[in-house]
Amino acid sequence: MSKVIRVRYEKGVLKPLGSIDLEDGKEYKIIVEKDIDELIKKYRGVLGESSIEEFRELEEEAQAQGRS
């Protein structure tokens, strides 16, 4: 099972931005990615007048292909 947990990095610690349901004492693997919304804002218009939702769908598809 995988889930996305938004975090903020402050003073050497990743802090969840909301409640998380993880088992205490268990180890987890974390993949760190930049916030896609910031990238979308930066490059919006470069590939035409696509919506933010279309960019998110493209990002999810690219991530899925990278895992296979």
N, C-alpha and C positions, 0 to 999 in steps of 0.2 A: 504494500500500500504506500502511496506517496501523497503528499499534500504540499501546498504552497503556504508558507508562513512569511508574512512581510516583517522585516526586522529593520532596526536602525543600529548602526555601529557607533558606539560612543565609548571613548576611553578604553579601547581594547576589548570591549564586550559587545556581543550581538544581543540586542534587547527586542523581544517580540513586541509588535505594535498592537496585539490583541491577545485574547486568551488562547492557549494551545492545549490540546489534549494528548499529552505524551506520557509514557510510563516513566516514573521517577527512577533514576539509577540506570536506565537502559541507555546504550549508546546508539547514536543516529548518525547517518551520513548527510552532510549539508552541501548543497551546490549553491554557490554564490553567483548571482547574476545582477547586472545593473537593472534598474527599474526601466522596463520597456516604455513606459509613458514618457520618460525623459528623452529617450532615443526617438520616439515618434515625433515629439515636438521639435526636435532638432532637425530631422530629415523630412518632415512633412512637406509635400509639394515637389520633392525631388523625383518621386515616382508618379507624379500626377496628383489628382485631387481625390485620393482614397480617404476613406473614413478611418478613424482611430480603430474601430472594431475590425475593419479589414486588415489593418496592420497587425492587430493582436492575433487574428486567425492565421496570418502568414507566419508570425513568430511561433505560435503553437505547432504549426505544421513543420517548421524547420527544426524545432526542438525534438519532435517525435521522430523525424528522419535521422537526427543525430544519435538517438538512442538505439536505433535498429542496426 
